[in-house]
Structures are given as structure tokens and as C-alpha cells.
Amino acid sequence: MSRDNALGAYLRLRRGQVRPEDVGLVPGHRRRVDGLRREELAALAGISADYYLRIEQGRTPHPSAQILGALARALRLDAPATAHLHELARDGRRVYEGVEQVDDQIVALVDQLNIPAFVAGRCLDCLASNQLARALSPNFTPGRNLLRQLLLDPAERRLHLDWNEATAGVVAGIRQSADGYAADPRLDALVDELCASSERFQTLWTQGDVGFRRPGTSHMQHPIVGELLLHRTRFPIPYSDGQHLQTYHAAPGTETAVRLAALAAS
């Protein structure tokens, strides 16, 4: 995955997803492009076609916030996608180099929690987990990549009854992580690998959705204890360069709480 002119690539992706009729344009019978033409987007945003072309080609790499806002409105971007557009245009994006390590106190916290919990890095490598998380899924084991396993491991797909929703949310999150850096060779290699090996990933990646999953419910079918409805929460870890803690818990008094306790005792 090349990061050269990430702003232009994202603009091309998103204008290809806007149907002309949705923004008051007549499609016509000889249309050769999907979505909006460059000059159509420029007109909708109130800028010249030449200036927009220079933005998309990377010859004006840092357009103003006002211009970006106009483009976001013309493309009908939601709040996360609009924020992402501004991030791509920001000067001084980071180059990531180094090995991810989890703070010892975070590892100790994860071990002491009595609910499934793990720490994932910016590439969604599992960096730390507790015993109950590993009992929930063997893929919550340090050293494994959570995104790769979710997409390619048949057992993980059977575990997640909401697999389509889960994959969509995780891929949107990895795109946000990827485009937050000017360069990150490990993340680039992961994206290239999954584009080649997973049709589901390729489809989601080309949609261009961004944003980390919000707290919600994960619907699972565990091979030992059966169906689980677990509340999922993601906690960004400060000063960790993209790591987060994820936990799963059951509502008290529910069948899921009983089954989770049985899993912990097994």
C-alpha cells in the first residue's frame, strides 16, 4: 500500500462513491466514470477545477480547512470521514519506526481483570491478554494478529455470529490507524497481504470507511459454553502510540453471565 499522496487517493475513492443524481446532477448516457468527475466535485465545493486537480494530484498537499470542509460537504462525508480528510491533509504526519511494547502496569491490570481483556497495537497485533480472553478465543493470544485471524480463520468466523458487522468495524479502524501515519511499513505490509488474501477485506478497504468501533454488543457462539451476548468496550491507552485495551463483559443476571462464569471456571 503506497502512502504517496494519501489525501488525493482518499478524495478519488470517495468521489467515486457519490452518485451524480444524489447531488442534483444528471448522470447522462455517455458517462465513463463511476461517481463524480473532478470538475463536478470542484463545482459542488465552490472551487476551480484546476485547483481541485492540483489537490488530488498532490501538487497542493495542504489545502485550507475551509476548502477541506467544502469538499467534505460536497462528498457527503460523515463526521469521522471528515475528520479523517483533515488528518490526511495535516502537515507533519508521523513516520512510525520501532517495536511495540506494552507498559508493565497495563499488563498487570489486564491480568487482574475478571472479564476477558486484551491489548492490541496499531496493527491489531495482540500484545497482551488474560486467561479468560484466551479461553474466549485462542486468537486473543499475544503474537497473533487479530485482524488477520478475524478475516482468515474459519474458527474465528464461526465464533462471531455478527462477523459482517465485526469485520466492517475493524477494517474501518485499521484504515484510520493506517492513514494517521506518513509511513508505517508493518501496517502497509498487512494491508497488502489482506487485500491479496481476503475478498472481504478488499471490499471493505475500497469502501473507504474510517473510525474505530464504538462500544456495543458482540454476538458470539462459543464452542464450549454456547451463545454469548457480550458488551464490548475499547479504551485507548494514553502515550502508547496507538495501543488500546479491549474488554468484554456480560450484563449481571443474564444467561451470558452464567456462561461466562462457567468458561472462567473451566
Long-range contacts (C-beta under 8 A, 24 or more apart in sequence): 1-178, 1-188, 1-191, 1-192, 1-195, 2-188, 3-181, 3-182, 3-183, 3-188, 4-58, 5-57, 5-58, 5-61, 6-88, 6-179, 7-55, 7-58, 7-61, 7-85, 7-88, 7-89, 8-55, 8-56, 8-57, 8-58, 10-84, 10-85, 10-88, 10-179, 10-208, 11-41, 11-55, 11-56, 11-71, 11-75, 11-85, 12-56, 13-206, 13-208, 14-75, 14-77, 14-81, 14-208, 15-41, 15-75, 17-207, 17-208, 18-75, 18-76, 22-76, 23-74, 23-76, 41-71, 41-74, 41-75, 44-74, 45-70, 45-71, 45-73, 45-74, 46-70, 61-89, 62-89, 62-90, 62-91, 63-89, 80-172, 80-176, 80-210, 80-211, 81-208, 81-209, 81-210, 81-211, 84-176, 84-179, 84-210, 84-211, 87-179, 87-180, 88-179, 93-180, 93-181, 93-182, 94-180, 94-181, 94-182, 95-181, 95-182, 95-183, 95-184, 96-122, 96-181, 96-183, 96-184, 96-186, 96-187, 96-241, 100-125, 100-127, 100-241, 100-243, 101-127, 102-127, 102-128, 102-240, 102-243, 103-237, 103-240, 106-237, 106-240, 106-245, 109-245, 110-245, 113-247, 114-264, 115-247, 115-248, 115-249, 115-260, 116-140, 116-230, 116-247, 116-248, 116-249, 116-260, 117-245, 117-246, 117-247, 117-248, 118-245, 118-246, 119-237, 119-243, 119-244, 119-245, 119-246, 120-146, 120-243, 120-244, 120-246, 121-242, 121-243, 122-177, 122-184, 122-187, 122-241, 122-242, 122-243, 123-147, 123-174, 123-177, 123-184, 123-186, 123-187, 123-190, 124-170, 124-173, 124-174, 127-243, 132-260, 132-263, 132-264, 133-248, 135-263, 135-264, 135-266, 136-220, 136-222, 136-248, 136-263, 145-190, 146-170, 147-171, 147-174, 147-190, 147-194, 148-190, 148-193, 148-194, 151-194, 151-197, 151-198, 151-200, 151-201, 152-197, 152-198, 158-221, 158-223, 159-220, 159-221, 159-222, 159-223, 160-218, 160-219, 160-220, 161-219, 161-220, 161-221, 161-227, 162-218, 162-219, 166-218, 167-200, 167-201, 167-204, 168-204, 168-209, 169-212, 169-213, 170-213, 171-201, 171-204, 171-205, 171-209, 172-204, 172-209, 172-210, 172-211, 172-212, 172-213, 173-211, 173-212, 173-213, 175-205, 175-208, 175-209, 175-210, 176-210, 176-211, 176-212, 177-242, 179-210, 180-242, 212-244, 218-248, 222-259, 222-263, 224-263, 224-266, 225-259, 225-260, 225-262, 225-263, 225-266, 226-259, 227-256, 227-259, 228-256, 228-259, 228-260, 229-254, 229-256, 230-256, 230-260
